[in-house]
Amino acid sequence: MCFSAGASFAGGALITAIGVVTVRKNSDSSRRVFAAMPLIFGVQQISEGFVWVALQSPGHDLMLSIATYVFLFAAVILWPSYVPLSVLLMEKQRGGRRIMIFLLGLGLLVSAYYGVRLLTSEIFPVISSHHIRYTGEFPQKWALAVFAGYLTATLVPLFISSRRNVWLMGLLMAVSCLVTGIFYKEYMTSVWCFFAALISIVIYCIISAEAARTKDVNIS
């Protein structure tokens, strides 16, 4: 999380717990990957808690390195592929599935790009103005285009999904990205992931509503 180690651990624990409940609440195998999203966000936030601890306590270089890469793996490598895959698995309409497959392909390319960059670049997390900024030797030539691909792969599937209320999560994610870009541009990775983690709680509401509808259909 973007404020302190305590906030990261507390928020991560809460979101992880909600993620566990969401997974248990889900009864549809096609929604299983989507339902697990809050659980992963929770673990991601806990990992950033360890980044805070390591930065504030010199001598924990190994902890800092592991926690940093766990956090960044989820933030820039996992989500561009995970989000479109999770929505694709839920999609029933043929036209929607075709678009999702394209977006998943885009997400895999983005994940591969960031994966290579993480393996070949030095990453230096630093605390600045009560936030964590992840700096590194990333080439700037393709940075904007790749980030546009990241946004497309992670946001568009949520808007075009035919599953009820998934668009709401997309809207909240888009608004939080815009707010982060305007007010916390230097801390984009940390702050937007914090917002996204909180927003992922909406998934519990979506899964609960889907489960209730399925139950009503079965009863009738």
RAWO-V839138 format. One record per pair of residues at least 24 apart in sequence whose C-alpha atoms are under 10 Angstrom apart, sorted by the first residue. I is the first residue (numbers start at 0). J is the second residue. Records with the same first field share a line. If there is no record, write none. Layout:
I = J  J
This chain:
0 = 41  43  44  45  46  47  48  50  51  130  131  189  190  191  192  193  194  196
1 = 44  47  48  51  126  128  129  130  131  132  186  187  188  189  190  191  192  193  194
2 = 48  51  126  128  129  130  131  189  190  193
3 = 47  48  50  51  52  126  129  130  131
4 = 44  45  46  47  48  49  50  51  52  53  54  55
5 = 45  48  49  51  52
6 = 44  45  48
7 = 41  42  43  44  45  46  47  48  49  50  51  193
8 = 41  42  43  44  45  46  47  48  49  51
9 = 41  44  45  48
10 = 40  41  42  44  45  48  193  196  197
11 = 37  38  39  40  41  42  43  44  45  46  47  48  193  196  197
12 = 38  40  41  42  44  45
13 = 37  38  41  197  200
14 = 38  39  40  41  42  43  44  45  196  197  198  199  200
15 = 39  40  41  42  43  44  45  196  200
16 = 41
17 = 41  199  200  202  203
18 = 42  199  200  202  203
19 = 203
20 = 203
21 = 200  202  203  204  205  206  207
22 = 202  203  206
24 = 203  206  207  209  210
25 = 203  205  206  207  209  210
26 = 206  207  209  210  213
27 = 89  206  209  210  213
28 = 88  89
29 = 85  86  87  88  89  90  91
30 = 85  86  87  88  89  90  206  209
31 = 85  88  89  206
32 = 81  82  84  85  86  87  88  89
33 = 81  82  83  84  85  86  87  88  89  199  202  206
34 = 85  199  200  202  203  205  206
35 = 85  199  202  203
36 = 78  81  82  85  196  199  200  202  203
37 = 195  196  197  198  199  200  201  202  203
38 = 196  199  200
39 = 73  77  78  196  199
40 = 70  73  74  78  192  193  195  196  197  198  199  200
41 = 193  196  197  199
42 = 69  70  73  196
43 = 67  69  70  71  72  73  74  192  193  196
44 = 69  70  73  189  192  193  196
45 = 69  70
46 = 70  71  73
47 = 71  131  189  193
50 = 124  125  126  131
51 = 124  125  126  130  131
54 = 124  125  126  131
55 = 125  126
63 = 123  124
64 = 122  123  124
67 = 122  123  124  133
68 = 117  118  122
70 = 188  189  192
71 = 113  114  117  122  133  188  189
72 = 110  113  114  117
73 = 110  192
74 = 110  113  188  189  191  192
75 = 109  110  111  112  113  114  117  146  149  188  192
76 = 106  107  108  109  110  111  112  113  114  115  117  149
77 = 106  107  109  110  111  113  114
78 = 106  107  109  110  149  152  153
79 = 103  104  105  106  107  108  109  110  111  148  149  150  151  152  153  154
80 = 104  105  106  107  108  109  110  111  149  152  153
81 = 106  107  110  152  153
82 = 106  152  153  154  155  156  157
83 = 107  151  152  153  154  155  156  157  160
84 = 152  153  156
85 = 156  157
86 = 153  156  157  159  160  161  162  165
87 = 156  157  160
89 = 160  161  162
90 = 156  159  160  161  162
91 = 160  161  162
92 = 160  161  162
95 = 156  159  160  161
96 = 156  159  160  161
98 = 155  156  159  160
99 = 152  155  156  157  159  160
100 = 156
101 = 152
102 = 148  149  151  152  153  154  155  156
103 = 152  153  156
104 = 152
105 = 145  148  149  151  152  153
106 = 145  148  149  150  151  152  153
107 = 149  152
108 = 145  148  149  152
109 = 144  145  146  147  148  149  150  152
110 = 145  148  149
112 = 141  145
113 = 137  142  145  146  149
126 = 186
127 = 185  186
128 = 186
130 = 183  185  186  187  189  190
131 = 185  186  187  188  189  190
132 = 184  185  186  187  188  189  190
133 = 185  186  187  188  189
134 = 185  186
150 = 176
162 = 205  209
163 = 205  206  208  209
164 = 201  202  204  205  206  208  209
165 = 201  202  205  206
167 = 198  201  202  205
168 = 195  198  199  200  201  202  205
169 = 198
171 = 195  198  199  201
172 = 196  197  198  199
